[in-house]
C-alpha cells in the first residue's frame, strides 16, 4: 500500500531489517508502540510555544524519575553535552552563548578510564562539545577513590559516572563512592544511565544530574532526558540558547517521549521478565543442537533485567565462525542483525526486545537453513575446507590456513598467502576512497565483515584522519563486526585505512578493497 513505511524504505532503496541485537541506534532505536506514534502524530498536526512545552514535559518526566525537574533532549549523548555545559555556564546568557569557549571558567570533568567509552561516539567528545575537558583517572580495569580525589582541583566542574554495558564492569569505583567524593568536595556528579531501565534508581543515589535515553529501555522515539534539581535543570534548558541549539528537540519527539514514559512500567508498556525468560528458553531449545550451535539463556552483563538467547558457535561443526555467521545473516534477505559484542570469542546473542514473533520465526528458519547442512559441506577444518573462491587449498597451504603455521617453505617471518606468495608477518596498510554507493552500511557492511571473517588475518578499519584529528574521526574497529562497521557511519567518498596483520594479510586487503571500492580495485 502506497504511503506505508515499508514502501518509503523501498522507495529509498532500503530493506526492512530484523533487529535481534537490542535497541541499537545504528538500527533505528526502538520499535514504537501505537500510542507513542499517535502522540507524535497529534503533535505534528498543530503548533505550540516550545519553551512552554519543554517546561510542561519536564514536569511530567520529573514525576516518573522522582526528581524536581527534567529536560527533554534529542538523545542521551546530547544530554551529556548539555549537562556539562549547564554545570560550566549555568543560566548566564553571556556564558552559555560563548561555549564551548569557557572563558576561563572551571571545566574539567573527571571520569574513570574504564568509563571513557565509545557508544557510537566518544563520551569524551560529548564532554568537549559541552565545553568540558575530560580528565581520565585510574587504569582501564582498576580505579580507586584516591584517583578521583587526586584529580579534583579548582578547575573541576563535574564528576561523570557511566552506567553502561559498554563500560568496564570490574575494578571500578562504585557510584555511591563517587557521589560521596563529589559531596565532600562540593563537585556535582553526572550519571550517564542511557540504556538503564529503572528511572528512579539512579537519581536516588544522590547524583546531581542523571541522563537517560528515551529510545532505549523506555521505548520512545530517538530522544533523551536529563533529570535533577530544579536549578540545575533550568541551567540545562538555558543551553538551548547556546550549544544545545543544534540539538533542539521537536514537538513530535517531546510528546512521543512523554507518552512512552507514561506507558513505561504500566500494563501498556511493561515487559514481564519471567515471560521474557520463558520466551528465550523456548527459542534456545529450538536452535540448540543445530550443527555447530549450542544455545542457552543469559542475563544482561551490565545487570539489567534482560534475558537473551546466547549462541555459541563451533567453527569446525558449523563451517564458519561466529563473525562469519553474523555476517551471513546480515547479508541475507531480509538482513538479520544479531548481537555480536562477543563474536571474537565465538558467542552471539538474540535480544528479544525489538523482535516480533514472526521475526523470531524467520531467525530460526535462517539459522536452520544456513547450518542445516554444515556438517556435510564443511567437514573438519583442513579437510575439504571451503575458501572464499570456492576452491580447496593446495596441500602445502592447508596447514597454514588450518593451524596458523607458515606453509611449507615459508619462514616464520614471511607467511604464505593463499595464492602461494609471501608477505611480511607485520601489519600491512591500504588507504582507499570508498566508492560503494551505500558506503560501509547495511549490506555492504555485512559483505565486508563476512569477507574479513573468512581471512586468517586480523583486519581493522578506520577513517583516514589527519594528525590532531578527534578520536571520533579516526576510531579503529574490527572489520569482522557488522555493528562496529555501521557505527562508523562511513559514506561513499570517504577515505579509509585498512590494516591487516598475520597470514593472508595482503589477500584480505585486496578482497576488502574490492568490496569497498570496486571501481578502483
MISE-519639 format. One record per residue (C-alpha): x, y, z; residue in one letter; residue number from 1. Coordinates in pm, 1 decimal. Example, Ala and Ser with C-alpha at 12.3 -4.5 7.8 and 13.67 -1.06 7.14 Angstrom:
<koldrens>
        X        Y        Z res   n
   1230.0   -450.0    780.0   A   1
   1367.0   -106.0    714.0   S   2
</koldrens>
This chain:
<koldrens>
        X        Y        Z res   n
      0.0      0.0      0.0   X   1
    145.2    335.1   -102.1   X   2
    249.6    554.1    187.5   X   3
    341.9    275.9    428.9   X   4
    679.8    290.7    599.2   X   5
    799.9    -22.3    420.9   X   6
    713.8    138.1     87.2   X   7
    906.6    451.5    184.0   X   8
   1206.5    239.8    276.9   X   9
   1180.9     64.4    -58.4   X  10
   1144.4    396.5   -242.2   X  11
   1477.6    495.2    -86.2   X  12
   1635.7    168.4   -196.3   X  13
   1641.9     28.2    158.4   X  14
   1534.5   -305.3    303.4   X  15
   1347.6   -370.4    627.4   X  16
   1592.9   -525.9    874.2   X  17
   1530.0   -777.7   1150.8   X  18
   1690.3   -637.0   1463.7   X  19
   1786.7   -908.8   1712.4   X  20
   2074.2   -708.8   1860.1   X  21
   1884.7   -481.6   2100.2   X  22
   1772.0   -121.3   2094.9   X  23
   2061.8     -0.5   1882.2   X  24
   2089.3    349.6   1739.5   X  25
   2259.7    200.3   1433.1   X  26
   1937.1      9.6   1359.1   X  27
   1692.4    287.2   1441.4   X  28
   1646.5    250.8   1818.1   X  29
   1309.4    124.8   1942.0   X  30
   1004.2    -14.6   1767.0   X  31
    739.5    241.3   1864.9   X  32
    409.1    149.5   2025.9   X  33
     89.8    268.9   1855.9   X  34
     17.3    504.8   2147.1   X  35
    356.4    672.0   2105.9   X  36
    305.7    703.9   1730.1   X  37
    -38.6    856.5   1790.1   X  38
    108.1   1112.0   2033.2   X  39
    369.6   1213.4   1778.8   X  40
    101.7   1243.9   1511.1   X  41
   -105.4   1465.3   1741.0   X  42
    193.1   1695.3   1791.9   X  43
    257.3   1711.4   1417.6   X  44
    -91.1   1847.3   1345.3   X  45
    -57.6   2172.6   1540.3   X  46
    167.0   2437.0   1691.7   X  47
    275.2   2514.1   2045.8   X  48
    511.7   2751.7   2227.1   X  49
    818.4   2529.6   2251.3   X  50
    956.2   2684.2   2570.9   X  51
    624.8   2610.4   2742.2   X  52
    620.9   2255.1   2604.6   X  53
    973.0   2184.4   2731.7   X  54
    879.9   2304.3   3080.6   X  55
    549.5   2112.6   3091.1   X  56
    707.4   1795.0   2953.2   X  57
    990.9   1831.0   3203.1   X  58
    743.4   1831.3   3492.0   X  59
    586.3   1512.3   3356.6   X  60
    922.8   1340.8   3314.3   X  61
   1027.7   1451.0   3664.0   X  62
    728.8   1270.7   3815.2   X  63
    849.3    948.4   3654.1   X  64
   1207.8    990.2   3777.7   X  65
   1124.1   1116.4   4126.1   X  66
   1321.1   1438.2   4076.7   X  67
   1233.1   1807.1   4099.7   X  68
   1251.6   1870.1   3727.2   X  69
   1365.6   1727.4   3393.5   X  70
   1466.0   1846.6   3047.8   X  71
   1387.8   1662.2   2720.1   X  72
   1679.5   1620.9   2476.4   X  73
   1740.9   1470.2   2134.1   X  74
   1925.5   1178.3   2293.9   X  75
   2148.7   1072.1   2581.4   X  76
   2462.1   1194.3   2400.8   X  77
   2308.4   1541.1   2372.8   X  78
   2209.2   1509.8   2737.4   X  79
   2571.2   1461.4   2843.3   X  80
   2688.9   1763.9   2643.5   X  81
   2405.5   1982.0   2775.9   X  82
   2457.1   1867.3   3136.7   X  83
   2828.5   1950.5   3117.5   X  84
   2752.2   2290.6   2963.8   X  85
   2495.1   2362.6   3235.7   X  86
   2746.3   2295.2   3513.4   X  87
   3004.4   2519.8   3345.2   X  88
   2789.0   2813.3   3232.3   X  89
   2474.6   2797.3   3445.9   X  90
   2194.3   3023.5   3323.2   X  91
   2414.4   3322.5   3235.8   X  92
   2339.0   3405.4   2867.5   X  93
   2682.7   3559.3   2815.0   X  94
   2849.4   3237.3   2928.1   X  95
   2611.6   2995.9   2753.6   X  96
   2649.2   3181.2   2423.1   X  97
   3028.8   3161.4   2419.4   X  98
   3054.9   2787.4   2488.6   X  99
   3243.2   2569.0   2416.3   X 100
   3483.0   2854.9   2496.1   X 101
   3455.0   2862.4   2874.9   X 102
   3627.8   3197.6   2920.8   X 103
   3846.5   3053.6   3194.3   X 104
   3563.4   2900.4   3398.9   X 105
   3631.4   2561.1   3563.3   X 106
   3558.9   2295.5   3301.2   X 107
   3737.8   1971.7   3393.2   X 108
   3516.8   1662.0   3407.2   X 109
   3671.7   1369.4   3595.7   X 110
   3580.3   1012.3   3499.8   X 111
   3727.9    665.8   3536.4   X 112
   3936.3    548.4   3242.1   X 113
   3718.7    237.1   3220.2   X 114
   3419.2    466.2   3165.4   X 115
   3570.1    659.5   2873.1   X 116
   3359.0    454.9   2633.5   X 117
   3264.2    482.3   2269.2   X 118
   2892.8    414.1   2220.1   X 119
   2880.4    522.5   1853.1   X 120
   3064.0    840.9   1950.6   X 121
   3311.0    907.0   2230.0   X 122
   3173.2   1012.5   2567.3   X 123
   3482.8   1231.8   2599.5   X 124
   3386.2   1410.7   2278.7   X 125
   3040.1   1479.3   2422.7   X 126
   3208.8   1633.0   2727.7   X 127
   3415.0   1853.3   2495.4   X 128
   3107.0   1960.6   2297.0   X 129
   2966.2   2099.0   2620.8   X 130
   3285.6   2294.6   2685.9   X 131
   3437.2   2039.2   2922.3   X 132
   3784.7   1891.3   2934.7   X 133
   3776.0   1519.6   3020.6   X 134
   4022.0   1404.0   3287.2   X 135
   4051.2   1023.6   3291.0   X 136
   4171.4    862.9   3614.7   X 137
   4292.8    515.8   3709.2   X 138
   4363.9    230.7   3470.4   X 139
   4115.0     77.2   3229.7   X 140
   4039.7   -213.7   3463.4   X 141
   4125.7    -60.2   3800.1   X 142
   4040.0    268.4   3968.3   X 143
   4040.3    375.1   4332.2   X 144
   3871.8    660.7   4520.6   X 145
   4214.6    821.1   4562.4   X 146
   4235.1    862.7   4185.8   X 147
   3928.9   1088.0   4197.9   X 148
   4038.8   1294.2   4495.4   X 149
   4385.9   1346.8   4348.4   X 150
   4233.6   1473.9   4021.6   X 151
   3997.8   1727.4   4181.2   X 152
   4129.7   2084.2   4159.0   X 153
   3986.7   2434.3   4139.0   X 154
   3939.5   2362.3   3765.7   X 155
   3698.3   2071.6   3828.6   X 156
   3340.1   2130.4   3712.5   X 157
   3191.3   1780.7   3748.4   X 158
   3245.6   1410.1   3806.7   X 159
   3097.9   1173.3   3545.9   X 160
   2989.1    814.4   3606.9   X 161
   2894.1    593.9   3309.1   X 162
   2648.2    314.8   3388.3   X 163
   2659.9    106.0   3071.9   X 164
   2734.2   -236.8   2928.7   X 165
   2999.4    -55.9   2723.2   X 166
   3192.0     39.1   3039.3   X 167
   3438.5   -187.5   3218.2   X 168
   3241.1   -377.8   3482.4   X 169
   3522.9   -480.6   3719.0   X 170
   3763.7   -280.8   3930.8   X 171
   3568.0     45.5   3909.1   X 172
   3483.1    289.7   4187.8   X 173
   3109.3    244.2   4262.1   X 174
   2868.5    530.2   4206.4   X 175
   2789.3    567.1   4576.5   X 176
   3157.4    638.9   4644.5   X 177
   3180.1    882.3   4352.2   X 178
   2874.6   1069.3   4486.0   X 179
   3028.8   1082.6   4834.4   X 180
   3353.3   1223.9   4691.3   X 181
   3154.3   1483.0   4499.4   X 182
   2965.8   1585.4   4813.3   X 183
   3287.2   1611.7   5014.7   X 184
   3446.0   1844.5   4759.4   X 185
   3132.8   2031.7   4651.0   X 186
   3152.7   1891.9   4296.1   X 187
   2830.0   1786.6   4115.2   X 188
   2801.7   1434.0   3975.0   X 189
   2655.0   1345.7   3633.4   X 190
   2539.1    988.8   3567.0   X 191
   2509.7    858.1   3211.2   X 192
   2236.2    596.0   3253.6   X 193
   2137.3    597.6   2886.7   X 194
   2010.6    242.3   2843.7   X 195
   1913.6    174.7   3205.8   X 196
   1565.4     50.5   3287.0   X 197
   1499.2    189.4   3636.4   X 198
   1407.9    557.8   3606.8   X 199
   1423.8    618.3   3982.8   X 200
   1722.3    413.6   4095.1   X 201
   1999.0    636.5   3961.8   X 202
   1857.5    973.6   4073.3   X 203
   1802.9    815.8   4417.7   X 204
   2179.1    763.0   4455.6   X 205
   2224.0   1134.6   4518.9   X 206
   2372.8   1209.6   4177.6   X 207
   2304.1   1568.4   4073.5   X 208
   2210.2   1511.3   3708.1   X 209
   2108.6   1179.2   3552.1   X 210
   2084.3   1129.4   3175.8   X 211
   1856.8    868.4   3016.1   X 212
   1790.9    770.7   2655.8   X 213
   1427.1    788.9   2553.8   X 214
   1476.0    548.9   2264.5   X 215
   1630.0    256.0   2454.2   X 216
   1461.8     92.3   2756.3   X 217
   1178.8    348.3   2766.5   X 218
   1073.5    257.4   2412.1   X 219
   1019.0    610.6   2287.8   X 220
   1143.1    789.8   1977.4   X 221
   1512.0    874.3   1944.3   X 222
   1534.8   1118.8   2233.1   X 223
   1661.4   1158.3   2587.0   X 224
   1613.0   1338.9   2913.7   X 225
   1814.2   1496.0   3194.6   X 226
   1665.0   1488.3   3544.1   X 227
   1767.2   1650.4   3870.9   X 228
   1711.0   1953.8   4094.9   X 229
   1516.2   2247.8   3953.3   X 230
   1806.6   2494.1   3947.7   X 231
   2035.4   2262.1   3751.8   X 232
   1758.6   2166.7   3507.6   X 233
   1691.2   2537.2   3447.6   X 234
   2059.7   2565.2   3356.9   X 235
   2019.1   2268.8   3119.5   X 236
   1724.8   2435.3   2942.5   X 237
   1929.5   2755.8   2913.8   X 238
   2176.4   2570.5   2690.5   X 239
   1915.7   2560.5   2411.1   X 240
   2020.5   2919.8   2353.2   X 241
   2379.1   2801.4   2306.4   X 242
   2542.4   2465.3   2231.8   X 243
   2202.1   2295.3   2261.3   X 244
   2061.2   2478.6   1960.0   X 245
   2190.5   2222.2   1704.8   X 246
   2041.2   1955.0   1932.8   X 247
   1694.5   2110.1   1957.9   X 248
   1418.0   1860.1   2014.8   X 249
   1094.8   1883.1   1812.8   X 250
    740.6   1887.5   1945.0   X 251
    667.6   1545.9   1793.0   X 252
    962.6   1389.4   1973.4   X 253
    872.4   1557.8   2303.4   X 254
    514.5   1427.0   2302.4   X 255
    631.2   1083.5   2187.8   X 256
    877.9   1073.4   2477.7   X 257
    614.0   1186.3   2728.3   X 258
    371.6    916.5   2611.1   X 259
    643.1    648.4   2622.9   X 260
    736.2    748.6   2978.6   X 261
    368.3    748.4   3081.4   X 262
    329.7    396.0   2947.1   X 263
    664.5    272.5   3078.6   X 264
    614.7     21.4   3357.1   X 265
    235.7     18.5   3312.9   X 266
     32.2   -259.1   3156.4   X 267
     68.1    -80.0   2821.6   X 268
    446.4    -78.5   2827.6   X 269
    555.9   -339.1   3082.0   X 270
    775.7   -636.6   2998.3   X 271
    733.3   -940.9   3224.1   X 272
   1086.1  -1075.6   3298.3   X 273
    952.0  -1426.8   3358.9   X 274
    769.9  -1429.2   3026.7   X 275
   1080.2  -1293.5   2854.4   X 276
   1294.1  -1567.0   3012.9   X 277
   1043.5  -1833.6   2908.0   X 278
   1036.0  -1698.7   2552.3   X 279
   1415.1  -1705.5   2525.7   X 280
   1423.6  -2055.4   2677.2   X 281
   1187.3  -2183.0   2408.4   X 282
   1398.8  -2016.6   2140.3   X 283
   1718.9  -2166.9   2282.3   X 284
   1562.8  -2514.0   2279.4   X 285
   1468.6  -2473.2   1912.0   X 286
   1816.6  -2381.4   1786.0   X 287
   2034.2  -2570.2   2035.1   X 288
   2184.9  -2867.7   1858.3   X 289
   2187.0  -2722.0   1508.7   X 290
   2521.4  -2820.8   1353.3   X 291
   2791.2  -2622.7   1532.3   X 292
   2548.7  -2432.6   1753.9   X 293
   2472.0  -2451.1   2124.4   X 294
   2225.4  -2218.0   2292.1   X 295
   2139.3  -2107.7   2643.3   X 296
   1961.3  -1818.4   2816.5   X 297
   2180.3  -1548.7   2972.6   X 298
   2110.1  -1228.0   3161.1   X 299
   2243.3   -888.8   3054.8   X 300
   2608.6   -847.3   3154.2   X 301
   2550.9   -499.3   3298.6   X 302
   2288.9   -627.7   3542.4   X 303
   1974.0   -509.8   3363.0   X 304
   1673.1   -740.3   3380.0   X 305
   1706.5   -850.1   3017.0   X 306
   1724.5  -1215.6   2914.3   X 307
   1876.9  -1314.7   2581.3   X 308
   1944.0  -1636.2   2393.5   X 309
   2320.7  -1677.4   2365.7   X 310
   2453.8  -1877.8   2070.8   X 311
   2797.4  -2039.6   2092.5   X 312
   2940.9  -2128.8   1752.8   X 313
   3177.2  -2422.8   1697.5   X 314
   3362.7  -2325.7   1376.4   X 315
   3452.7  -2684.8   1285.0   X 316
   3098.0  -2813.3   1315.2   X 317
   2930.2  -2501.5   1175.0   X 318
   3176.3  -2449.3    890.1   X 319
   3205.7  -2082.9    985.9   X 320
   3296.6  -1882.6   1294.2   X 321
   3062.1  -1656.8   1490.9   X 322
   3165.5  -1346.1   1299.6   X 323
   3103.7  -1516.5    966.2   X 324
   2765.5  -1646.4   1082.3   X 325
   2657.6  -1298.8   1194.3   X 326
   2772.5  -1150.6    864.1   X 327
   2592.7  -1421.2    663.7   X 328
   2269.0  -1344.4    846.1   X 329
   2316.4   -970.9    796.4   X 330
   2377.6  -1017.8    425.4   X 331
   2059.5  -1216.4    367.6   X 332
   1712.3  -1105.9    267.5   X 333
   1585.6   -960.9    489.6   X 334
   1907.0   -881.0    675.7   X 335
   1917.1  -1018.4   1031.2   X 336
   2138.9   -845.7   1287.0   X 337
   2238.4  -1045.2   1594.7   X 338
   2411.9   -900.1   1899.9   X 339
   2779.9   -953.6   1812.3   X 340
   2959.7   -788.4   2106.5   X 341
   3138.1  -1117.6   2187.9   X 342
   3171.5  -1262.4   1837.4   X 343
   3550.7  -1273.9   1870.3   X 344
   3507.3  -1530.6   2149.5   X 345
   3258.5  -1735.4   1947.6   X 346
   2939.4  -1601.5   2106.9   X 347
   2638.9  -1423.4   1956.9   X 348
   2310.0  -1330.3   2121.3   X 349
   1946.5  -1278.5   2027.0   X 350
   1780.3   -989.9   2210.2   X 351
   1401.3  -1030.6   2231.9   X 352
   1308.3   -666.7   2295.9   X 353
   1286.0   -548.3   1934.2   X 354
   1157.8   -880.2   1794.7   X 355
    811.1   -978.4   1682.0   X 356
    719.4  -1346.8   1696.1   X 357
    716.8  -1352.8   1314.6   X 358
   1073.6  -1218.9   1306.3   X 359
   1175.9  -1478.2   1563.2   X 360
   1041.6  -1749.0   1331.3   X 361
   1243.1  -1602.2   1043.7   X 362
   1561.7  -1613.5   1251.7   X 363
   1505.3  -1979.9   1339.0   X 364
   1439.3  -2059.6    973.3   X 365
   1751.8  -1875.0    858.8   X 366
   1976.4  -2042.3   1117.5   X 367
   1833.5  -2380.7   1022.0   X 368
   1885.3  -2313.8    650.1   X 369
   2242.8  -2190.2    698.2   X 370
   2358.8  -2454.4    945.5   X 371
   2136.8  -2745.8    845.6   X 372
   2389.5  -2887.9    600.8   X 373
   2700.8  -2755.7    769.0   X 374
   2847.9  -3096.1    856.5   X 375
   2803.8  -3220.4    502.2   X 376
   2954.5  -2915.9    331.7   X 377
   3219.6  -2806.8    577.7   X 378
   3378.8  -3119.6    715.6   X 379
   3657.4  -3093.7    971.9   X 380
   3882.7  -2790.2    938.7   X 381
   4152.0  -2858.6    681.6   X 382
   3965.9  -3142.6    508.2   X 383
   3768.3  -3018.1    209.2   X 384
   3756.6  -2674.0    370.1   X 385
   3577.6  -2402.1    175.6   X 386
   3768.0  -2091.1     67.9   X 387
   3632.5  -1757.2    -45.6   X 388
   3683.0  -1852.9   -409.6   X 389
   3511.2  -2188.6   -361.2   X 390
   3833.5  -2381.9   -418.6   X 391
   4023.2  -2624.1   -197.2   X 392
   4361.4  -2502.0    -73.2   X 393
   4666.2  -2672.5   -212.5   X 394
   4811.2  -2935.4     26.4   X 395
   5110.2  -2718.3    117.7   X 396
   4875.0  -2430.1    207.2   X 397
   4619.7  -2623.6    411.2   X 398
   4844.7  -2630.3    717.3   X 399
   4883.6  -2252.9    710.8   X 400
   4508.6  -2192.1    679.2   X 401
   4406.2  -2451.6    934.6   X 402
   4665.7  -2419.6   1207.9   X 403
   4803.9  -2070.1   1158.3   X 404
   5154.6  -2208.0   1094.2   X 405
   5352.4  -2094.2    790.0   X 406
   5307.6  -2318.3    486.6   X 407
   5587.4  -2545.0    373.0   X 408
   5886.4  -2346.3    256.0   X 409
   5788.3  -2026.1    435.8   X 410
   5986.1  -1881.6    724.2   X 411
   5813.7  -1759.5   1042.1   X 412
   5888.3  -1402.1    933.8   X 413
   5717.4  -1445.3    597.0   X 414
   5388.0  -1635.5    593.3   X 415
   5230.3  -1785.2    281.4   X 416
   4918.9  -1621.8    136.3   X 417
   4654.1  -1834.0    -34.9   X 418
   4799.6  -1764.0   -379.9   X 419
   5140.4  -1901.7   -277.4   X 420
   5310.2  -1561.9   -243.8   X 421
   5465.3  -1447.8     80.8   X 422
   5405.7  -1130.6    274.6   X 423
   5570.6   -991.8    585.7   X 424
   5408.4  -1107.6    909.4   X 425
   5397.3   -744.8   1028.0   X 426
   5094.3   -519.1    968.2   X 427
   5006.9   -407.2    616.0   X 428
   4806.1    -92.4    543.3   X 429
   4596.2     14.8    248.7   X 430
   4429.8    354.0    203.6   X 431
   4135.0    382.3    -31.1   X 432
   3834.6    600.2   -105.3   X 433
   3504.7    417.5    -54.4   X 434
   3312.9    414.9   -382.2   X 435
   3044.6    161.5   -283.7   X 436
   2723.3    362.5   -327.5   X 437
   2591.6    287.2     22.4   X 438
   2928.5    328.3    191.8   X 439
   3006.4     71.1    460.0   X 440
   2645.2     43.1    572.1   X 441
   2387.1   -233.7    585.1   X 442
   2452.8   -495.9    315.8   X 443
   2795.3   -360.3    210.6   X 444
   2899.6   -368.9    577.5   X 445
   2775.5   -726.2    607.8   X 446
   2965.9   -836.4    295.7   X 447
   3276.1   -656.7    422.6   X 448
   3255.3   -824.4    765.2   X 449
   3192.2  -1165.3    611.8   X 450
   3499.7  -1135.6    388.8   X 451
   3710.7  -1021.8    684.4   X 452
   3584.4  -1315.1    889.6   X 453
   3699.0  -1564.2    625.3   X 454
   4057.9  -1445.0    644.4   X 455
   4313.8  -1569.3    894.1   X 456
   4443.4  -1212.0    909.4   X 457
   4320.6   -969.3   1173.6   X 458
   4188.1   -665.6    987.4   X 459
   4084.4   -329.0   1129.9   X 460
   3919.5    -25.9    968.7   X 461
   3940.9    342.9   1047.5   X 462
   3882.5    672.5    877.7   X 463
   4190.7    831.6    725.6   X 464
   4236.4   1124.5    964.3   X 465
   4494.4   1397.4    979.0   X 466
   4726.7   1447.4   1272.4   X 467
   4537.2   1613.2   1554.8   X 468
   4201.6   1474.9   1438.1   X 469
   3945.7   1386.6   1702.8   X 470
   3906.1   1035.8   1841.2   X 471
   3568.7   1000.5   1673.0   X 472
   3722.2   1075.1   1331.5   X 473
   3985.0    801.7   1346.0   X 474
   3840.3    530.1   1569.8   X 475
   3968.5    184.9   1469.3   X 476
   3723.3   -107.5   1470.5   X 477
   3749.8   -477.1   1378.4   X 478
   3645.5   -540.3   1019.7   X 479
   3466.9   -859.2   1128.4   X 480
   3198.7   -676.9   1331.5   X 481
   2898.7   -558.2   1128.6   X 482
   2764.3   -329.9   1401.3   X 483
   3107.3   -177.2   1465.1   X 484
   3142.1   -100.1   1093.8   X 485
   2795.2     53.2   1081.9   X 486
   2868.5    264.7   1390.3   X 487
   3149.0    437.0   1197.5   X 488
   2885.1    561.6    950.1   X 489
   3135.9    562.0    663.0   X 490
   2979.0    700.5    346.7   X 491
   3072.6    686.3    -19.0   X 492
   3355.8    928.9    -96.3   X 493
   3528.0    894.9    242.1   X 494
   3887.4    774.0    268.4   X 495
   3956.2    479.8    498.4   X 496
   4262.6    289.3    615.6   X 497
   4261.9    -90.9    627.8   X 498
   4524.8   -255.3    848.7   X 499
   4585.4   -630.7    827.9   X 500
   4809.6   -843.7   1046.3   X 501
   4909.3  -1206.9   1010.6   X 502
   4877.8  -1469.7    742.4   X 503
   4680.2  -1375.0    433.6   X 504
   4706.6  -1003.9    509.2   X 505
   4769.1   -894.2    150.4   X 506
   4492.5  -1114.2     12.6   X 507
   4248.1   -988.8    276.8   X 508
   4324.1   -626.0    192.2   X 509
   4270.7   -692.0   -177.2   X 510
   3935.0   -862.5   -122.0   X 511
   3808.5   -594.7    116.7   X 512
   3919.6   -317.4   -117.3   X 513
   3719.7   -482.8   -395.9   X 514
   3406.6   -461.2   -179.4   X 515
   3452.6   -104.7    -52.4   X 516
   3593.9     44.6   -371.6   X 517
   3501.9   -186.7   -660.6   X 518
   3574.4     77.0   -924.3   X 519
   3935.7    123.4   -817.4   X 520
   4038.4   -234.2   -742.3   X 521
</koldrens>
